[in-house]
Amino acid sequence: MELVIFIGLQAAGKTTFYHNNFAATHQHISKDLFPNNKNKNRRQTQLITAALEEGKSVVIDNTNPTSVERALLIEIGNSYNCKIIGYYFDLPLNLCLERNQQRIGKAKVPEIGIFATVKKLTRPSYSEGFDYLFDINLESLLA
């Protein structure tokens, strides 16, 4: 089983990347899918645990900007003997802001949210407990 953690700014292409590369094989877990839940972290943990209990690989499709936020996910994955895989979406802020402007309705993130994420976004490292790390840039997304 795999626990795949996406890391990157809003509008960096994470969800599209999931649909293009993982939809057939991994369960999609995103806090965006339960916007009215008051405790999104608890709900996310419940969904991850339920999927892993069923033997399903998962993709956690959120910004996951800090090692602290990723640590709980990695701990859950390790408790199920998952391969822990990180995908770092390394797109420039200006491109993410531009892509966000093209979104419609609730899909559009307030720019302040993107700026808040960029301030705390840290590149993942193997020292966090990842088995594999991949960088995704604009060229990767267009390929």
Secondary structure in CASP SS format (residue, H / E / C, confidence):
PFRMAT SS
TARGET T0000
AUTHOR 0000-0000-0000
METHOD secondary structure of the structure
MODEL  1
M C 1.00
E E 1.00
L E 1.00
V E 1.00
I E 1.00
F E 1.00
I E 1.00
G E 1.00
L C 1.00
Q C 1.00
A C 1.00
A C 1.00
G C 1.00
K H 1.00
T H 1.00
T H 1.00
F H 1.00
Y H 1.00
H H 1.00
N H 1.00
N H 1.00
F C 1.00
A C 1.00
A C 1.00
T C 1.00
H E 1.00
Q E 1.00
H E 1.00
I E 1.00
S C 1.00
K H 1.00
D H 1.00
L H 1.00
F C 1.00
P C 1.00
N C 1.00
N C 1.00
K C 1.00
N C 1.00
K H 1.00
N H 1.00
R H 1.00
R H 1.00
Q H 1.00
T H 1.00
Q H 1.00
L H 1.00
I H 1.00
T H 1.00
A H 1.00
A H 1.00
L H 1.00
E H 1.00
E C 1.00
G C 1.00
K C 1.00
S E 1.00
V E 1.00
V E 1.00
I E 1.00
D C 1.00
N C 1.00
T C 1.00
N C 1.00
P C 1.00
T C 1.00
S H 1.00
V H 1.00
E H 1.00
R H 1.00
A H 1.00
L H 1.00
L H 1.00
I H 1.00
E H 1.00
I H 1.00
G H 1.00
N H 1.00
S H 1.00
Y C 1.00
N C 1.00
C C 1.00
K E 1.00
I E 1.00
I E 1.00
G E 1.00
Y E 1.00
Y E 1.00
F E 1.00
D C 1.00
L C 1.00
P C 1.00
L H 1.00
N H 1.00
L H 1.00
C H 1.00
L H 1.00
E H 1.00
R H 1.00
N H 1.00
Q H 1.00
Q C 1.00
R C 1.00
I C 1.00
G H 1.00
K H 1.00
A H 1.00
K C 1.00
V C 1.00
P C 1.00
E H 1.00
I H 1.00
G H 1.00
I H 1.00
F H 1.00
A H 1.00
T H 1.00
V H 1.00
K H 1.00
K H 1.00
L C 1.00
T C 1.00
R C 1.00
P C 1.00
S C 1.00
Y H 1.00
S H 1.00
E H 1.00
G C 1.00
F C 1.00
D C 1.00
Y E 1.00
L E 1.00
F E 1.00
D E 1.00
I E 1.00
N C 1.00
L H 1.00
E H 1.00
S H 1.00
L H 1.00
L H 1.00
A C 1.00
END
